[in-house]
Amino acid sequence: MCESTVVFDTNGKRETVMEDVIRILIEDDDIELIGILGERKSLRGRISDIDMSKHEIMIKGE
């Protein structure tokens, strides 16, 4: 499977915000994460790194 973990970085502090993410919707600075079971989480920031080998997506916050 191709699920990813989303990590939120605020001023160098990293926090895992959601695991098993299968879809990401982006509109300006609003990012909506959708998990494998349909759960959703919204946050503000920008995607700064996608590491496919680690299945990790880094989002920078303010």
Contact map, one row per residue, 1 for C-alpha under 8 A:
11100000000000000000000000000000000000000000000000000000000000
11110000000000000000010000000000000000000000000000000010000000
11111000000000000011110000000000000100000000000000000010000000
01111100000000000011110000000000000000000000000000000011100000
00111110000000011111100000000000000000000000000000000011100000
00011111000000011110100000000000000000000000000000000001111000
00001111100001111100000000000000000000000000000000000001111000
00000111110001111000000000000000000000000000000000000000011110
00000011111111100000000000000000000000000000000000000000011110
00000001111111000000000000000000000000000000000000000000000111
00000000111110000000000000000000000000000000000000000000000011
00000000111111000000000000000000000000000000000000000000000000
00000000111111100000000000000000000000000000000000000000000000
00000011110111110000000000000000000000000000000000000000000000
00000011100011111000000000000000000000000000000000000000000000
00001111000001111110000000000000000000000000000000000000000000
00001111000000111110000000000000000000000000000000000000000000
00001110000000011111100000000000101000001000000000000000000000
00111100000000011111100000000000001000000000000000000000000000
00111000000000000111110000000000001100000000000000000000000000
00111100000000000111111100000000111100000000000000000000000000
01110000000000000001111100000000111100000000000000000000000000
00000000000000000000111110000000111000000000000000000000000000
00000000000000000000111111000011110000000000000000000000000000
00000000000000000000001111100011100000000000000000000000000000
00000000000000000000000111111111000000000000000000000000000000
00000000000000000000000011111110000000000000000000000000000000
00000000000000000000000001111110000000000000000000000000000000
00000000000000000000000001111110000000000001110000000000000000
00000000000000000000000001111111000000000111100000000000000000
00000000000000000000000111111111100000000111110000000000000000
00000000000000000000000111000111110000011110000000000000000000
00000000000000000100111110000011111000011100000000000000000000
00000000000000000000111100000001111101111000000000000000000000
00000000000000000111111000000000111111110000000000000000000000
00100000000000000001110000000000011111100000000000000000000000
00000000000000000000000000000000001111100000000000000000000000
00000000000000000000000000000000011111110000000000000000000000
00000000000000000000000000000000011111111000000000000000000000
00000000000000000000000000000001111001111100000000000000000000
00000000000000000100000000000001110000111110000000000000000000
00000000000000000000000000000111100000011111000000000000000000
00000000000000000000000000000111000000001111100000000000000000
00000000000000000000000000001110000000000111110000000000000010
00000000000000000000000000001110000000000011111000000000001111
00000000000000000000000000001010000000000001111100000000001110
00000000000000000000000000000000000000000000111111000000111100
00000000000000000000000000000000000000000000011111000000111100
00000000000000000000000000000000000000000000001111100000111000
00000000000000000000000000000000000000000000001111110011110000
00000000000000000000000000000000000000000000000011111111100000
00000000000000000000000000000000000000000000000001111111000000
00000000000000000000000000000000000000000000000000111111000000
00000000000000000000000000000000000000000000000000111111000000
01111000000000000000000000000000000000000000000001111111100000
00011110000000000000000000000000000000000000000001111111110000
00011110000000000000000000000000000000000000001111100011111000
00000111100000000000000000000000000000000000001111000001111100
00000111100000000000000000000000000000000000111110000000111110
00000001110000000000000000000000000000000000111100000000011111
00000001111000000000000000000000000000000001110000000000001111
00000000011000000000000000000000000000000000100000000000000111
